[in-house]
């Protein structure tokens, strides 16, 4: 697997967290001594509190795993379990099985899953990969796997490249599945996915139908180390 160094992983973590900092308009900042409408001010952490709870929990867990190479760190595991329990509840999955599936996944896969979850409810816009703002299906996976330190290609067709293919039964949490120009991230249990659907919607969960599952292909981005796209 192609990894960036510890420094670049730290930069990625800073970029993720800095996107959540509150924004105070310049007009408000320069109005000392004058009445300032509270509508235009945000308390510290307000943008974080406006995110879906699963996304907030994923941000916390992601911050922990980005600081250590040890995916068995107890503090991280406890934080990640909060995330997996939230996902399991939302999708009516077995929380124990989902937690086991995430535990079996390598560290880079876990980071990719958590990174994707931080983008829940972000609006869809074709051609974008702006975290916490707008992104499309391949932009979501590009962001998630780049955060994990993998030199992920940007286009959906490249993310489904045959040289990264795996069999469905070998797929693990964080792997990619899709067909044509639409890609999704596998959450590791059943046919549970996270994706950015077409049509101006937003990043959300999905249970893939058996009919679609019979058509799609599966890829493991870790295999990108074996070739150059």
One Martini backbone bead per residue (centre of mass of N, CA, C, O) as a GRO file, in nm:
protein
  229
    1UNK     BB    1   0.098   0.034   0.020
    2UNK     BB    2   0.043   0.371  -0.015
    3UNK     BB    3   0.215   0.604   0.193
    4UNK     BB    4   0.224   0.851   0.391
    5UNK     BB    5   0.347   1.028   0.622
    6UNK     BB    6   0.304   1.149   0.930
    7UNK     BB    7   0.282   1.443   0.844
    8UNK     BB    8   0.049   1.410   0.633
    9UNK     BB    9  -0.154   1.294   0.831
   10UNK     BB   10  -0.161   1.543   1.009
   11UNK     BB   11  -0.259   1.737   0.793
   12UNK     BB   12  -0.525   1.594   0.738
   13UNK     BB   13  -0.640   1.627   1.023
   14UNK     BB   14  -0.632   1.935   1.029
   15UNK     BB   15  -0.818   1.981   0.786
   16UNK     BB   16  -1.065   1.845   0.904
   17UNK     BB   17  -1.087   2.018   1.170
   18UNK     BB   18  -1.076   2.309   1.041
   19UNK     BB   19  -1.358   2.283   0.893
   20UNK     BB   20  -1.512   2.319   1.195
   21UNK     BB   21  -1.464   2.599   1.240
   22UNK     BB   22  -1.570   2.887   1.323
   23UNK     BB   23  -1.751   3.161   1.165
   24UNK     BB   24  -1.675   3.511   1.142
   25UNK     BB   25  -1.774   3.779   1.019
   26UNK     BB   26  -1.622   4.069   0.931
   27UNK     BB   27  -1.851   4.264   1.016
   28UNK     BB   28  -1.851   4.164   1.312
   29UNK     BB   29  -1.546   4.204   1.388
   30UNK     BB   30  -1.576   4.540   1.320
   31UNK     BB   31  -1.821   4.601   1.568
   32UNK     BB   32  -1.711   4.750   1.797
   33UNK     BB   33  -1.965   4.914   1.990
   34UNK     BB   34  -2.183   4.760   1.835
   35UNK     BB   35  -2.444   4.614   1.711
   36UNK     BB   36  -2.476   4.252   1.702
   37UNK     BB   37  -2.598   4.001   1.535
   38UNK     BB   38  -2.648   3.676   1.646
   39UNK     BB   39  -2.701   3.541   1.369
   40UNK     BB   40  -2.375   3.591   1.278
   41UNK     BB   41  -2.302   3.402   1.515
   42UNK     BB   42  -2.069   3.154   1.651
   43UNK     BB   43  -2.011   2.921   1.850
   44UNK     BB   44  -1.797   2.718   1.965
   45UNK     BB   45  -1.871   2.430   1.770
   46UNK     BB   46  -2.137   2.470   1.602
   47UNK     BB   47  -2.073   2.314   1.339
   48UNK     BB   48  -2.049   2.042   1.477
   49UNK     BB   49  -2.342   2.033   1.608
   50UNK     BB   50  -2.477   2.029   1.307
   51UNK     BB   51  -2.402   1.755   1.280
   52UNK     BB   52  -2.430   1.448   1.268
   53UNK     BB   53  -2.369   1.230   1.516
   54UNK     BB   54  -2.198   1.029   1.356
   55UNK     BB   55  -1.999   1.241   1.250
   56UNK     BB   56  -1.895   1.336   1.522
   57UNK     BB   57  -1.791   1.058   1.617
   58UNK     BB   58  -1.597   1.019   1.374
   59UNK     BB   59  -1.412   1.259   1.432
   60UNK     BB   60  -1.307   1.154   1.700
   61UNK     BB   61  -1.193   0.880   1.605
   62UNK     BB   62  -1.009   0.992   1.384
   63UNK     BB   63  -0.825   1.161   1.567
   64UNK     BB   64  -0.706   0.912   1.713
   65UNK     BB   65  -0.595   0.730   1.472
   66UNK     BB   66  -0.407   0.964   1.353
   67UNK     BB   67  -0.204   0.942   1.624
   68UNK     BB   68  -0.185   0.625   1.553
   69UNK     BB   69  -0.073   0.288   1.468
   70UNK     BB   70  -0.278   0.175   1.687
   71UNK     BB   71  -0.579  -0.002   1.638
   72UNK     BB   72  -0.582  -0.108   1.965
   73UNK     BB   73  -0.655   0.134   2.103
   74UNK     BB   74  -0.873   0.180   2.356
   75UNK     BB   75  -0.978   0.466   2.299
   76UNK     BB   76  -1.043   0.419   2.006
   77UNK     BB   77  -1.232   0.173   2.031
   78UNK     BB   78  -1.448   0.319   2.195
   79UNK     BB   79  -1.507   0.538   1.983
   80UNK     BB   80  -1.573   0.346   1.745
   81UNK     BB   81  -1.813   0.200   1.881
   82UNK     BB   82  -2.002   0.439   1.873
   83UNK     BB   83  -2.018   0.446   1.567
   84UNK     BB   84  -2.109   0.154   1.502
   85UNK     BB   85  -2.368   0.171   1.671
   86UNK     BB   86  -2.498   0.400   1.508
   87UNK     BB   87  -2.504   0.253   1.238
   88UNK     BB   88  -2.660   0.002   1.326
   89UNK     BB   89  -2.915   0.150   1.411
   90UNK     BB   90  -2.980   0.291   1.141
   91UNK     BB   91  -2.959  -0.011   0.970
   92UNK     BB   92  -3.030  -0.268   1.132
   93UNK     BB   93  -2.777  -0.390   1.269
   94UNK     BB   94  -2.531  -0.579   1.404
   95UNK     BB   95  -2.313  -0.445   1.627
   96UNK     BB   96  -2.112  -0.678   1.663
   97UNK     BB   97  -2.056  -0.738   1.362
   98UNK     BB   98  -1.960  -0.456   1.285
   99UNK     BB   99  -1.724  -0.436   1.481
  100UNK     BB  100  -1.574  -0.684   1.370
  101UNK     BB  101  -1.539  -0.581   1.081
  102UNK     BB  102  -1.364  -0.335   1.161
  103UNK     BB  103  -1.139  -0.493   1.313
  104UNK     BB  104  -1.043  -0.656   1.052
  105UNK     BB  105  -0.957  -0.404   0.942
  106UNK     BB  106  -0.739  -0.210   0.840
  107UNK     BB  107  -0.636   0.097   0.918
  108UNK     BB  108  -0.699   0.235   0.642
  109UNK     BB  109  -0.995   0.142   0.633
  110UNK     BB  110  -1.089   0.279   0.893
  111UNK     BB  111  -1.024   0.565   0.803
  112UNK     BB  112  -1.205   0.569   0.554
  113UNK     BB  113  -1.473   0.522   0.696
  114UNK     BB  114  -1.463   0.763   0.893
  115UNK     BB  115  -1.430   0.981   0.677
  116UNK     BB  116  -1.699   0.930   0.533
  117UNK     BB  117  -1.880   0.979   0.790
  118UNK     BB  118  -1.809   1.289   0.818
  119UNK     BB  119  -2.000   1.342   0.538
  120UNK     BB  120  -2.266   1.345   0.637
  121UNK     BB  121  -2.498   1.553   0.460
  122UNK     BB  122  -2.343   1.626   0.223
  123UNK     BB  123  -2.374   1.769  -0.062
  124UNK     BB  124  -2.432   1.721  -0.394
  125UNK     BB  125  -2.161   1.762  -0.650
  126UNK     BB  126  -2.041   1.757  -0.941
  127UNK     BB  127  -1.681   1.750  -0.922
  128UNK     BB  128  -1.662   1.727  -0.608
  129UNK     BB  129  -1.423   1.746  -0.290
  130UNK     BB  130  -1.555   1.922  -0.053
  131UNK     BB  131  -1.523   1.916   0.258
  132UNK     BB  132  -1.827   1.998   0.417
  133UNK     BB  133  -1.979   2.088   0.138
  134UNK     BB  134  -1.906   1.927  -0.154
  135UNK     BB  135  -1.992   1.608  -0.330
  136UNK     BB  136  -1.922   1.320  -0.489
  137UNK     BB  137  -1.880   0.991  -0.510
  138UNK     BB  138  -1.568   0.995  -0.581
  139UNK     BB  139  -1.497   1.225  -0.384
  140UNK     BB  140  -1.551   1.072  -0.124
  141UNK     BB  141  -1.339   0.843  -0.174
  142UNK     BB  142  -1.099   1.022  -0.218
  143UNK     BB  143  -1.101   1.153   0.059
  144UNK     BB  144  -1.092   0.898   0.239
  145UNK     BB  145  -0.827   0.765   0.113
  146UNK     BB  146  -0.639   1.007   0.143
  147UNK     BB  147  -0.656   1.015   0.451
  148UNK     BB  148  -0.528   0.711   0.456
  149UNK     BB  149  -0.273   0.736   0.232
  150UNK     BB  150  -0.404   0.696  -0.056
  151UNK     BB  151  -0.358   0.713  -0.412
  152UNK     BB  152  -0.638   0.811  -0.519
  153UNK     BB  153  -0.836   0.824  -0.765
  154UNK     BB  154  -1.099   1.034  -0.889
  155UNK     BB  155  -1.234   0.840  -1.078
  156UNK     BB  156  -1.462   0.593  -1.093
  157UNK     BB  157  -1.332   0.408  -1.310
  158UNK     BB  158  -1.059   0.390  -1.147
  159UNK     BB  159  -1.185   0.277  -0.876
  160UNK     BB  160  -1.276   0.010  -1.072
  161UNK     BB  161  -1.031  -0.122  -1.142
  162UNK     BB  162  -0.934  -0.442  -1.222
  163UNK     BB  163  -0.657  -0.431  -1.044
  164UNK     BB  164  -0.854  -0.402  -0.763
  165UNK     BB  165  -1.000  -0.656  -0.755
  166UNK     BB  166  -1.259  -0.834  -0.578
  167UNK     BB  167  -1.433  -1.045  -0.412
  168UNK     BB  168  -1.713  -1.028  -0.239
  169UNK     BB  169  -1.619  -1.229  -0.003
  170UNK     BB  170  -1.344  -1.033   0.038
  171UNK     BB  171  -1.476  -0.797   0.140
  172UNK     BB  172  -1.422  -0.487   0.316
  173UNK     BB  173  -1.411  -0.236   0.502
  174UNK     BB  174  -1.376   0.033   0.252
  175UNK     BB  175  -1.452  -0.073   0.010
  176UNK     BB  176  -1.539  -0.083  -0.334
  177UNK     BB  177  -1.853  -0.021  -0.507
  178UNK     BB  178  -1.980  -0.071  -0.853
  179UNK     BB  179  -2.111   0.108  -1.150
  180UNK     BB  180  -1.985   0.272  -1.386
  181UNK     BB  181  -2.020   0.607  -1.230
  182UNK     BB  182  -2.085   0.452  -0.952
  183UNK     BB  183  -1.983   0.484  -0.607
  184UNK     BB  184  -1.910   0.290  -0.305
  185UNK     BB  185  -1.904   0.216   0.044
  186UNK     BB  186  -1.819  -0.042   0.239
  187UNK     BB  187  -1.917  -0.150   0.583
  188UNK     BB  188  -1.888  -0.497   0.615
  189UNK     BB  189  -2.211  -0.556   0.609
  190UNK     BB  190  -2.365  -0.700   0.390
  191UNK     BB  191  -2.517  -0.407   0.206
  192UNK     BB  192  -2.365  -0.174   0.341
  193UNK     BB  193  -2.358   0.184   0.275
  194UNK     BB  194  -2.175   0.471   0.149
  195UNK     BB  195  -2.296   0.773  -0.027
  196UNK     BB  196  -2.319   0.988  -0.328
  197UNK     BB  197  -2.587   1.071  -0.479
  198UNK     BB  198  -2.762   1.159  -0.718
  199UNK     BB  199  -2.962   1.457  -0.759
  200UNK     BB  200  -2.880   1.663  -0.523
  201UNK     BB  201  -2.807   1.534  -0.267
  202UNK     BB  202  -2.657   1.324  -0.013
  203UNK     BB  203  -2.476   1.191   0.219
  204UNK     BB  204  -2.545   0.834   0.267
  205UNK     BB  205  -2.714   0.563   0.333
  206UNK     BB  206  -2.718   0.205   0.222
  207UNK     BB  207  -2.910  -0.069   0.093
  208UNK     BB  208  -2.838  -0.295  -0.116
  209UNK     BB  209  -2.951  -0.466  -0.359
  210UNK     BB  210  -2.943  -0.778  -0.492
  211UNK     BB  211  -2.950  -0.688  -0.785
  212UNK     BB  212  -2.707  -0.495  -0.773
  213UNK     BB  213  -2.498  -0.694  -0.644
  214UNK     BB  214  -2.489  -0.872  -0.913
  215UNK     BB  215  -2.339  -0.626  -1.087
  216UNK     BB  216  -2.115  -0.542  -0.925
  217UNK     BB  217  -1.804  -0.427  -0.822
  218UNK     BB  218  -1.488  -0.493  -0.648
  219UNK     BB  219  -1.257  -0.292  -0.444
  220UNK     BB  220  -0.909  -0.249  -0.328
  221UNK     BB  221  -0.714   0.024  -0.262
  222UNK     BB  222  -0.455  -0.121  -0.160
  223UNK     BB  223  -0.388  -0.234  -0.461
  224UNK     BB  224  -0.253   0.027  -0.585
  225UNK     BB  225   0.052  -0.063  -0.531
  226UNK     BB  226   0.064  -0.254  -0.806
  227UNK     BB  227   0.009   0.025  -0.960
  228UNK     BB  228  -0.047   0.267  -1.227
  229UNK     BB  229  -0.299   0.504  -1.334
   0.00000   0.00000   0.00000
